[in-house]
């Protein structure tokens, strides 16, 4: 079987990491994987990588056009990429095309039409972008059900789109899905599947296949040893947060900062992984900041050194960091939103706050730390869930079965 995977980036970002893990696992199932990407990392991989790069004269044309009209520049970029993608796919002749994130390099929705002309398409959704006017997560806004419009409250945030273009973008998605009834979506969480079917994917097939990760790498290490290697005081409790950007609003760092100020439990270390640095002084909280880490062994050390991973995201699909923590035997505290409800079971793999607020998060953290002091140990149940649900080989087999069904 020959599968082409289309995505904006090869390995940078949570969606790209999840895509790369799937691509690697598929090659272990005797699937030939060819990845077409906007931004390649230049490293050797078990798959073949073909970057779609703009030629110098194309870059110059886009730069000049953008000064006149960003809308026209976007259409020109989509035209150039579409033409190149069509040529690549006709040469590759894949059995299946698996689409992942497109919005990271400002690729238009029209690329799906190009893919559908060349092979059956399964579109793996990492967020809500495919069925909204522009945003990746809608929070409390439900305009995407009937039609996004210029009243969008977050049009200035990533991925940015001028308000007067949002209604048109939503209609383009609606037209795309209505014209391609055989296009299917794959979501890692039941929550995202429900949101998609509530919205524009109502008339299309939507499958749920959770992400996977290499459980031979993400496995528990001795806590004291991990703390010694990372230079963390072995005494006291260690809370951990992990995000690509610690400043990202959706990841809830503002709630965490306020919750730590309300924390009754004293003498904790806050271990951070991510770009940027937290800058605050809080009595009873010691910061130990590792910065951005992409080395998996170092990440495993961090998860193993922590007593609890705190993931205070205001809304999330199926976060890699939660999977990774559970695989390392580290329970999780977060809000009862999105895919977190499927990953964190109170008393088994962690604790969930009863509402999205700093006060509720502080209460939940206090309870988690008190439970641990009383002897509650969730490490084994966390690892058991990871082995049962997040084994990379299970994900690859389910995708391969899905691809075979589409081919037949």
BELDA-V323281 format. One record per residue. N is the residue number from 1. OMEGA is omega in radians with two decimals (NA if undefined). Layout:
n = [N/N]
omega = [OMEGA/OMEGA]
This chain:
n = [1/2/3/4/5/6/7/8/9/10/11/12/13/14/15/16/17/18/19/20/21/22/23/24/25/26/27/28/29/30/31/32/33/34/35/36/37/38/39/40/41/42/43/44/45/46/47/48/49/50/51/52/53/54/55/56/57/58/59/60/61/62/63/64/65/66/67/68/69/70/71/72/73/74/75/76/77/78/79/80/81/82/83/84/85/86/87/88/89/90/91/92/93/94/95/96/97/98/99/100/101/102/103/104/105/106/107/108/109/110/111/112/113/114/115/116/117/118/119/120/121/122/123/124/125/126/127/128/129/130/131/132/133/134/135/136/137/138/139/140/141/142/143/144/145/146/147/148/149/150/151/152/153/154/155/156/157/158/159/160/161/162/163/164/165/166/167/168/169/170/171/172/173/174/175/176/177/178/179/180/181/182/183/184/185/186/187/188/189/190/191/192/193/194/195/196/197/198/199/200/201/202/203/204/205/206/207/208/209/210/211/212/213/214/215/216/217/218/219/220/221/222/223/224/225/226/227/228/229/230/231/232/233/234/235/236/237/238/239/240/241/242/243/244/245/246/247/248/249/250/251/252/253/254/255/256/257/258/259/260/261/262/263/264/265/266/267/268/269/270/271/272/273/274/275/276/277/278/279/280/281/282/283/284/285/286/287/288/289/290/291/292/293/294/295/296/297/298/299/300/301/302/303/304/305/306/307/308/309/310/311/312/313/314/315/316/317/318/319/320/321/322/323/324/325/326/327/328/329/330/331/332/333/334/335/336/337/338/339/340/341/342/343/344/345/346/347/348/349/350/351/352/353/354/355/356/357/358/359/360/361/362/363/364/365/366/367/368/369/370/371/372/373/374/375/376/377/378/379/380/381/382/383/384/385/386/387/388/389/390/391/392/393/394/395/396/397/398/399/400/401/402/403/404/405/406/407/408]
omega = [3.10/-3.10/3.01/3.11/-3.13/3.11/-3.09/3.13/-3.08/-3.06/-3.07/3.12/-3.08/-3.14/-3.14/3.09/3.12/3.12/-3.13/3.10/3.11/-3.13/3.14/-3.13/3.12/3.12/3.10/3.09/3.12/3.05/3.04/-3.08/3.05/-3.11/3.02/-3.00/3.05/-3.14/3.11/-3.13/3.08/-3.12/3.07/-3.13/3.09/3.06/3.06/-3.12/3.04/3.12/2.99/-3.08/3.08/3.02/-3.05/-3.11/3.09/3.09/3.13/3.13/3.12/-3.14/3.13/-3.12/-3.11/3.12/-3.14/-3.10/3.12/3.13/3.13/3.13/3.11/3.12/3.12/3.13/3.13/3.12/-3.12/-3.11/-3.12/-3.13/-3.13/3.13/-3.14/3.11/3.14/-3.09/3.11/3.09/-3.11/-3.10/-3.11/3.02/-3.11/2.99/3.11/-3.12/3.04/-3.07/3.08/-2.93/-3.12/3.11/3.07/3.03/-3.10/-3.14/-3.11/3.11/3.11/3.07/3.14/3.14/-3.05/3.09/-3.01/-3.12/3.00/-3.04/2.94/-3.08/3.09/-3.10/3.08/3.13/-3.02/-2.98/-3.05/-3.12/2.99/3.12/-3.14/-2.92/-3.14/3.07/-3.02/-3.09/-3.09/-3.13/3.13/3.13/-3.09/-3.12/-3.12/3.13/3.09/-3.08/-3.06/3.12/-3.12/-3.08/-3.06/-3.04/-3.12/-3.13/-3.13/-0.22/-3.01/3.02/-3.13/-3.08/-3.07/3.13/-3.00/-3.14/3.12/-3.14/3.12/3.13/3.10/3.09/3.12/3.13/-3.13/-3.07/3.11/-3.13/-3.12/-3.08/3.13/3.08/-3.14/3.08/3.01/3.11/3.11/-3.11/3.05/3.12/-3.12/3.08/3.13/3.12/-3.12/-3.12/3.02/-3.13/-2.96/-3.14/-3.07/-3.09/-3.11/3.11/3.11/3.13/3.10/3.05/-3.13/3.03/3.05/3.08/-3.10/-3.06/3.06/3.09/-3.13/-3.10/-3.08/2.99/3.10/-3.04/-3.11/3.11/3.14/3.13/3.11/-3.13/-3.09/3.12/-3.13/3.11/-3.10/3.12/3.09/-3.10/-3.13/2.99/-3.10/2.96/-3.12/3.11/3.11/3.08/-3.12/-3.10/-3.07/-3.05/-3.07/-3.14/2.97/-3.11/3.08/3.09/-3.14/-3.14/-3.13/-3.13/3.14/3.09/-3.13/-3.05/3.09/-3.12/-3.09/3.05/3.12/3.02/3.07/-3.14/-3.07/3.00/3.10/3.11/-3.10/-3.14/3.02/-3.09/3.07/3.09/-3.12/3.14/3.11/3.13/3.11/3.14/3.03/-2.95/-3.13/-3.08/-3.14/-3.10/3.05/3.10/-2.99/-3.13/3.10/3.09/3.12/3.07/-3.12/3.12/-3.10/3.13/-3.05/2.99/-3.08/2.92/3.07/3.11/-3.03/-3.11/3.13/3.05/-3.13/-3.05/-3.12/-2.95/3.10/-3.04/3.11/3.06/-3.08/3.13/-3.12/3.11/3.12/3.09/-3.10/3.14/-2.96/2.98/3.11/3.10/-3.13/-3.08/3.02/-3.12/3.12/3.14/-3.14/-3.05/-3.06/3.09/-3.11/3.14/-3.13/3.13/3.09/-3.08/3.12/3.08/-3.05/2.98/-3.09/3.11/3.11/3.14/-3.14/3.13/3.12/3.12/-3.11/3.09/3.09/3.14/-3.14/-3.11/3.09/3.11/3.14/3.12/3.13/3.05/3.11/-3.12/-3.10/-3.04/-3.09/-3.13/3.06/-3.13/3.13/3.11/3.13/-3.13/-3.10/-2.97/-2.99/3.09/-3.06/-3.13/3.09/3.12/-3.11/3.13/3.14/3.08/-3.13/3.08/3.11/3.14/3.12/3.13/3.12/3.13/-3.09/NA]
